[in-house]
Amino acid sequence: MYRGLKKLELTIMRRSLDYWGAFDLSKEFDFIVRQGERNDLFAVTPEARHYVMGREPEPVLAGLHMGTLGKKSLALSMEGAFLVAHASDKKKVKVTGQAESLVVYGRDVFGSSITWADESIRQNDPVIIANKYGEAIGIGRARFDYAGLFQDRVTVSTEADIGLYIRG
């Protein structure tokens, strides 16, 4: 069932978008939730929101799947990460072309492959892994804070990547 966001869900979504430096996205789009086993968040236009809400049979997908709303945060999907990466450079690392190929196949990121990183990154922070153009190619977790990201060892663990369809 698709529905609008509850007050707490709206707060969680806005805080998560603010974490990624993309708070303005909450003003640009309408958001709806597909309630089920998990609460999937979708960014939609006002027209799509009107069309999807209360329809029988219910559409399988509506708009851009931003991620899954948890009790405390929004876990970005790759589509959501791509949109957020386009809007902001906060909590993002950019990698070389060779590292990009490895990330697409699910490999972790070595510090020597990072060409740029946001200075606000702290140890264990979720980060967007981007190519040299700033486009999201994966979502990872920083093993070190900003100062330690450039060491010659694995510094970002890949948790999701755009290469899933290649491997599948």
Helices and strands as residue ranges (DSSP letters): E 2-3, H 7-19, H 25-28, E 30-34, E 39-44, H 46-52, E 64-69, E 74-76, H 78-87, E 92-95, H 97-104, E 109-110, G 111-113, E 114-117, E 126-130, E 136-142, G 146-148, E 154-161, H 164-167
